[in-house]
Amino acid sequence: MKVNRFGRAEILTSDQITLLFTQGFTNPRDKALFGICLYAAARINEACTLFYADAIGIKGVREKLVIRCFNTKGKQETREIDIHPRLREYLEEYQHSQPVLNKYNPYLFPGRHGRGHIHKASADRLLREACYGLEIEGVSTHSFRRTALTAMSDAGVPLRHIQAISGHRTLAALERYLGVTDKQKQRAISTLNF
């Protein structure tokens, strides 16, 4: 995983996100997989190990994405996250691109030869290939999660709400995780009206 000089995954810019989802990820599966990481602030392992029924119900894409406790880091609580409209598009496209669901494999993103789930190392390789083709550097699978959480914080979403989405045990752990952007620093300085 590439990290910045502070030991953290890089935060993606809006332009990088647009490039990745319009030109980098050509497969509907990849858009859905990394869309979950971005629009649900999920860890890559959480996205890779999702069950089909946790995202797509009998009548199509669910209203909420379910990340089960046994898929989370530290076996935290199960959390439900509202499905963002863009993520809904990616999941619907992925659903329609799939052949009939393999009734013997419950995973949303099946592994090689339809067995188990896609491995996070395979997802990392897919991202690296997309980034290489677009000449984007310093991005890792964790960048999507940090980008989402930082964007929510930057928009003024209360930390407790972000914590409910991210699944961090404490606010202190969440705060260490968030990035500080140049825009945030500029806005902070501009509030000094003495």
N, C-alpha and C positions, 0 to 999 in steps of 0.2 A: 504494500500500500504506500503510495506517495503521500508525504506529509509536508507541511510547511515548516519553516524554521523553528516554530514553537512546538513541534511534535503533534500537530493536529491535521486532519484531512482538510484540504482546501475547500473554500466555499465557492460555489459556482456563480458566475455572473448570469444575468438574464440572457445575454447573447450566447453564452456557452450552452445554456439549457435549450434555447431555441435550436441551435445547431445540432445538438445531440438528438433531440426528438424529431427533427425534420429531415436531417441528412445522415446522422450517425446510426440510429437504430432503424434499420430497414425492415426488420422482422416484427410483426405485431406482438409476439411474445416478449421481445426485448423492451419495447415501449411499455407494455403492461408491467413487466418486472421492475424496471427502473422507475416507472411512474409510481408504483407503490412505495418505493424508497423515498421519492421526492414528495408526493402529494399526501402520504400518510406518515411521513417522517419515520419510516421503518428501517430497521437494520437490515442488511442484505440477507442475513440468515433467516430473519423473520419473514421476509418476502419469499425466499426460496422454499421455505417449508410450509407455506400456506396451503390449506386444503382448498380444493375447488369450491366447496360449499361455503367457505369463509368469505368468498368474494362474489361468487355467482350462484344465485339461487335457482329455483325451478322456473321462475318467470323472467330470468335475466339477471343483470347486475343488481346486487343487494343495495340497500340504502346505507348500510354500515359495513365496514371491513372489520373482520374479527381476527385479532392476533391473540392466539391462545397462550396461556401461561407457560405451557411446556415448550413453546417456541421462542420465548423471550430470554434475554440474557439474565441469568440469575433466577430463572423460573418465577418471574414476577407475576402480578395479577394479569388475568385476561383483560384485554382492553378492546373497546369498540371505537372505531374512528369513522366519522362521516366520510362518505366517498365524494371527493372533489369532482366537479363536472368534467374536467379534463381527464382525470383518472377514469371516470365512467366511460368516456369515449375510447380510451386505450383498452379497457377491459372488454367492452363490447366488440371492438375490432378484433381483439384476440379471440374472444369466444366464437365469433363467426368464421375465423380463419382455421379453427381447429376441426379435425375430423371428429367423429363420434367419440365422446368421452370414454376412456378406458375404465370400465367398471371395476377393474382390479387395482387401479392406481388412483387414490383419492387426491393426489397433489395437483394444485393449480398449474405448477410448472414441472412436468414430468422430467425425469433424468434421461440419460442416454438409453436408447432402446425402450423407452416407456416405463422404465423401472425406477422406483423411488422418486426423489425430487432432484431438480437441478442442484448441483453442488455450488457453494458460494465461490469456489475457485474458478469454476466455469463461468459464472457471472462476472467475476473480476476480469477474466480473459476477454469476454465479450465487450466489456466497457473499455478496456485498454485498446482493443482493436478499433473501436469506434473513435476513441480519442486520438489515436495515432493517425487515422485517416483524415481527421479534421484539424490536426496539428494543435490539439489542446493538451497542455501539460499540467501536471500536478494534481490530477483528479483521481479519486479512488471511489470505491462503492460507498464509502462512508460520507463522501462529499454531499450526496443527495440529502441525507439526514441532517447534517450540520447546516446545509443551505436552508432547508425548510424551517428548522427551529430558529435559526438566526433571523430569517425573514419574518416569522411570526413575532419575535421579540421586537424587531425593528418597527413593525406595524403597531406596536403598543399592546399586543395581546398580553394579558396578565400571566405572569410566570406559572401560577397554579394551573391555568388552563393548558399552557404548553406542556407542563409536567404530566397532565392527564393524558395527553396525546403521546408524549415521548416515552412514558413509563419509567422515568428516572425516579429513584427512591426518595431523593431529597432535592430541595431547591438548590442547595449548595452544589450538588453534582450537576444539575442542569446548568447553573450559571457558569461553571467552569467549561462547559461544553460549547456555549454560545460564542460566536465570533463577534468582534467589534469591527464594523465597517468604517471606511473613510466618511461615508455619508452620516453615520451616527455621530462620529467625532465632530464633524462640521456642524451638525445640528446642535450638539451639546455646547460648543463654543458660541454659536449664534444666540444662545439664550442669555448670555451675559450682557445684560442691558444696563450697565451702571452709568 
